[in-house]
Amino acid sequence: MKKLVLFDFDGTLADTSEGIINSHKYAHKMMGREIPSDEVLYSVIGGPLLQTYMNRFGFNENEAIEAVKYYREFYAKQGINEAQLYPGIKDLLITLKQNGIFAGVATLKAEKFAKIMSENLGIAEYFSVIHGIDANDKSSKADIIKRCLADTGINCTDALMVGDSIHDYNGAVEAGIDFTGVTYGFGFANNSEKKSFVTSAKELKHYILKEF
């Protein structure tokens, strides 16, 4: 029976904080807005961009759409290169492949960026599927997870979502798949109230092999 592990990108596979924060700063500057503190910008990593600009930064919908365009303009030129894999991630992906476990990416990052960054970081070959937010920024995390399941033909009972934020957890619950959180990323500081947590890629590897 085929098994699938879906990974969030930002804060789970790679530390992308530098590029994300710099892109937010550029967007705020271009919109003529006061630039939030690094602490505030760090806290929104992993969330859907359009909703972040509307709900966290107080932009109306048209302003948020424009801000997201500026964000992605900067990210495409510079932010995309400001990332590094977390220790042990590549070894984890190699081990999954050796054990016949499929891997994929389900991220709220723009899909084209997730694919380019996976190539640049040398991990694209280990993924059977990579899906991100749609062009209109309307997809939910659950929508993206379901696309990954449909493309791989793997049942939700044989899939696991790994992520670092509440968006990942809620998406997994809505899509009907199991969830494991990582505490080394941007969202979860501890294991309060959620299902299961690991503190490193090495620990995650042992957990997946034990479960699958």
Buried (B, 14 or more C-beta within 10 A) or exposed (E): EEBBBBBBBBBBBBBBBBBBBBBBBBBBEBBEBEBBEEEEBBBBBBBBBBBBBBEBBEBEEEBBBBBBEBBBBBBBEBBBEBBEBBEBBBEBBBBBBEEEBBBBBBBBBBBBBBBBBBEEBEBBEBBBBBBBBEEEBEBBBBBBBBBBBEEBEBBBEBBBBBBBBBBBBBBBBBBBBBBBBBBBBBBBEEEEEBEEBBEBBBBBBEBBEEEB
